[in-house]
Amino acid sequence: MFYLDSWHSAVLLFFVLGIVYVLVRSGLTAVRHTNALQILTRLSHTQSGYRDIDREVVVLDSQAPAAFSAGIFLPRCYVTTGLMEQVSETELGIILDHERAHIRHKDTQKKLLFSLFASLYPKPVARGLNRLFSLASEQRADAQVCTSYGNFDIAQTLVKVARLQRCFAGNLHPAMVSHFAADDIDLRIRALVFPERSQLPPWGYCLFFLGVITLFSTVGVDAMHHVVEAAFSH
């Protein structure tokens, strides 16, 4: 029996307040992230002589080599002049196709939603889940690009961009941005050069860990309930 004046209501209130806190914090972060992208885009268009490549690709006037997809309501691809000046036309095509794949798959929105749910778990668990989810998104985008370019060309482009970005640290929120060369480069290159179909894909790892956590939560909730109830009964 649930009573409002019992410890059950206190636990429920604590849980609800925690959920509200996570939602509000994520919402404010998303708003700041969106505003920063809009300001960055306006400043770039004002100061740069470059024009956007198309409606999906925004060119940013910056010497820092970077390419990423970002945005919540209207996601777009972003590439800096510093990167465009240091890659070939073929490499730029690979980079842009990769970022367009993120847009088609709605990866920026999915990463934000997934990180929101993952934030309910302890930080080490959430960090591992977010990393696996990001790797899965990147490998799916890589696989999409493989339909137009060779695996080795994509792998070489990944290595080159990773080297160019070695001294560059971006300030954008990792849960809302999909960088071209920022997540487990070695695993992505290995999957491109030595594809193993029998290997469990990262999506499988994500589902496996989520299933294990859900199972332990379901099994342990009753025992935890009785432990807490016994503690408050004395």
Secondary structure by P-SEA (a helix, b strand, c coil): ccccccaaaaaaaaaaaaaaaaaaaaaaaaaaaaaaaaaaaaaaaaccccccccccbbbbbccccccccccccbbbbbbbaaaaacccaaaaaaaaaaaaaaaaaaaaaaaaaaaaaaccccaaaaaaaaaaaaaaaaaaaaaaacccccaaaaaaaaaaaaaaaccccccccccccccccccaaaaaaaaaaccccccccaaaaaaaaaaaaaaaaaaaaaaaaaaaaaaaac
